Amino acid sequence: MFWGDDSTIVYNEAYTKLIGQKHPALQGQDPKIEFAEIWDHFEKLLAEQRETAQTTVEANAFLLLHRHGFLEETYFSWKFVPIIGNEGWVVGSHATVVEVTREVIGDRRLSDIRSLSGEVSGARTIKDLWTRLLLGIQKADKDIPMAWLYSVADSATSSSLSSSRSEGPDGSFTMPSSVCILEGSIGIAAGHELAPIHVDLDSFNSCLVGTLQQARQEMGPVVVPVGEELMNRFRELKWRGFGVPSTHIGVFPIIPNDSTSLLAFLVVGLNPRRSFDDDYRSFLTSLTEQVTTPQLSAVILREEVERRQSLARQEALDRDRLSRELSESETKFARFATRAPIGLAVLSPDGFAQSANDLWRELTQLPIGSRRVAWDDVLAEGELDHVNATWDRMLAEKKPVDMQTQIKRPWRAPELDTEGRPQWGNTHIMLSIYPDFGEDGKITSVMR
């Protein structure tokens, strides 16, 4: 590339790859027009070279260059050699320019990955892991000007940090109802309307929901452009890095190695001065992979095992407590039934007497727990069909029923007939039948 003292620039074909859409308008023209966004830097450089006639070398110089439709973060190394005219004055400069953007940004991102790796390696719990993850990316202000970290809690337990996919009838993957919990944020205060504490993936209570849903469905990174409505709210924030809002949002699921369990989402506002290319994707993916190394997966597994053991212990304690309460309740009911001035019995839906108090047994003269109650041996003549019909109605309607009937029983002081047999008489009784139900709505027992 040649810079003339007549404010013109001439360059070769290789240089066109460095300037993008500025070619061919820049060729042979005044560079201060096409290079308006960076001209201050070169104007000073060339002016100093005209004064000193010294070669200028600069490495990894940062320029915000408008060459692909937006102001782009770029880095160049160059050597400007002065061209001396016949009169001994500097009449131009011969410049050798090499772009080193990929190398400079790559080194920066590698440093960020190492920083994160060192930070999270000391994690001992999942909560600690999330805190360390955010600390580890705190300094990556250019490539991660804003970040949200949401852990995933399934609605069934409200405390589990995993959720798995299941295949639907049409072959698509569906997810259980899930709530995401904000573990922390960078560049935006927790609780801000753009960083809600809870995000329900099955509703639209946040502008992030659609992107989170897509990342959950695909179980992989998703990057989307920022819409106009969201961009208007972004402009109200104070941005890290280059001080301007992100134009794209990326959602990166955190999934342990050798697992399909979704632990969390790392949501980032992307660098507005870089395009989202393969290098950028690889960088962010590598960040999340630092959280799912075998060592850290062991931390997660250990905590999950401990959590399940704690739940099992609590369930055992609850069962023991319920058993004691049930035993106490049954004892109290048995005492009540014994003292009650009415006959009480518990029967199965098919008519077996499971338990009964003394008065019920005295009135009916029926055995307990051995066979189907033989009402035809107890009921007065003509009453059996009526009682059976009432029982069937109770089973069908699943409602309590009352009825009057008669039972035959020996006199309390029986007199023998002429053949030496006890004399019998009929006793009128009121019969109330109350069904009890299980969780499935079926009748489990009947109080009679």
Salt bridges, closest charged atoms under 4 A:
GLU37 OE2 - LYS22 NZ 2.95
GLU58 OE1 - HIS41 NE2 3.33
GLU72 OE1 - ARG67 NE 3.11
GLU72 OE1 - HIS68 ND1 3.06
GLU72 OE2 - ARG274 NH1 2.98
GLU73 OE2 - ARG108 NH1 2.56
GLU99 OE2 - ARG67 NH2 2.59
GLU119 OE2 - ARG132 NH1 3.57
ASP128 OD2 - ARG132 NE 3.08
ASP143 OD2 - ARG108 NH2 3.01
ASP143 OD1 - ARG109 NH2 3.10
GLU183 OE1 - LYS127 NZ 2.86
GLU193 OE1 - ARG233 NH1 3.36
ASP202 OD1 - ARG216 NH2 3.82
ASP277 OD2 - ARG274 NH2 3.99
ASP279 OD2 - ARG102 NE 2.74
GLU304 OE2 - ARG307 NH2 2.68
GLU304 OE2 - ARG308 NE 3.07
ASP318 OD1 - ARG321 NH2 3.92
ASP320 OD2 - ARG324 NH1 2.15
GLU325 OE2 - ARG321 NH1 3.19
ASP358 OD1 - ARG361 NH2 2.35
GLU362 OE2 - ARG412 NH1 3.10
ASP417 OD2 - ARG421 NE 3.32
GLU419 OE1 - ARG421 NH2 2.98
